[in-house]
Amino acid sequence: MPEGDVVWLTARRLDEALTGRPLTRSDFRVPKLATTDLRGRPVMEVLARGKHLLIRVGGGLTVHSHLLMEGSWRIRRPGAPPSDHRIRVILANAEWQALGYSLGVLELLRTSDEGRAVGHLGPDLLGPDWNPSEAVRRLAEEPDRAIGEALLDQTRLAGIGNVYKAEILFLRGVHPWTPIRDVTDLAAMAELAHRLLVANKERYGHITTGDLRRGHEHWVYGRAGRPCRRCRTRIQRADQASDVGNRVTYWCPRCQPAPAAPEA
C-alpha cells in the first residue's frame, strides 16, 4: 500500500538508476503511449510529489505515474524483461532497467505542464517545501469535515495514506470521525505526520510503534478485534469516506473517545 514515504524511496532509487544516462529502451505498454519512443533522451531527474512520481527526460518531457493501491516500480539489471502482463512501461539504459507494474496512472506530459498532474496537491510531507502552517490552514478550511477523511485528502497535505491516517489519529488520541473544528492541535498532528514519514522514508514499511518485528509495526492499523497495545481495549474498524471512496479505518474506542454528540 504505497504511501508518501514509499513513493519518496521509489523516486530516489529510480533517480539513482536512471538519472544522467540516455535511455536505450522505451517500451510503453498502454494504448495511448504505444508509439512513444524516448530512446536517446537522457533522464534529467526523478522526483516524488506526494504519491506521484515524475521522471523528467531530455527535451522537456515528463513521465508521470501514480502507484494507486497496487502499483510499483522495480529496478533490474539489463536483460530480457519478465513476461508479465502487469508491466505498463520499461525504461532502460546500459546499466539498469526500470519496470513499472500495475501503475494506476501513466502519462507523458510536457515538463512545463506538470502542474496539471500535481498542482492541486497540498504541502508535500517529504518535499523540500514542506509547509506545516499551510497544511493546517488547508485542513481548517473545512471545520465540519471528519479529520480521518481530511487526512486522506491530498489537496490538504500530500503523502498520507490509510495506514498513516489510522496511526496518526491513534497517537494523537483523536477519534476518526471528530470534526476538524474539535481537533485541539492540528499543528501537532501535521508535525507528527511529518516525523513519521521522515522516520520511515529510508525503508519499505510503515513503522509507527518503533518495533521492527513482524506483526508489531502498528498500533491499530490492521488490528481489528485485537487488544489495544496501550489499554487492552478491543480495536474497532469501520468504513470511512475518502476522496477515492470508502476506506477501512481502525481506532481504539478508549484511547480515541468518540466526539460528543451535538446539543439539540
Number of C-alpha atoms within 10 A of each C-alpha: 14 24 24 26 28 23 26 27 18 25 22 17 18 23 18 13 21 27 19 16 18 19 23 18 17 20 19 21 18 13 8 11 14 12 12 12 14 20 15 15 17 19 24 19 19 24 20 25 24 26 24 23 24 23 22 23 25 17 13 12 21 24 17 22 23 24 22 16 13 12 19 21 21 14 18 13 14 13 11 7 13 8 7 8 9 13 22 21 21 19 20 25 23 14 13 20 25 22 22 22 19 20 19 14 14 21 14 17 18 16 18 10 13 16 12 10 16 19 11 12 19 22 25 25 27 22 16 8 9 16 16 21 14 15 22 20 13 16 24 18 12 15 14 12 16 21 26 24 22 24 27 22 20 20 20 23 26 27 32 25 20 20 21 23 21 26 24 23 24 21 16 17 17 25 24 27 14 20 18 22 17 15 19 11 12 21 17 13 20 20 16 16 24 18 13 18 23 15 15 17 19 14 12 13 15 23 21 22 14 11 11 13 8 7 9 13 16 21 23 29 22 18 19 17 14 14 16 20 16 10 10 12 15 18 22 19 17 12 11 16 15 17 12 8 8 12 15 15 23 27 28 31 17 16 20 17 14 14 14 8 6 5 4 3
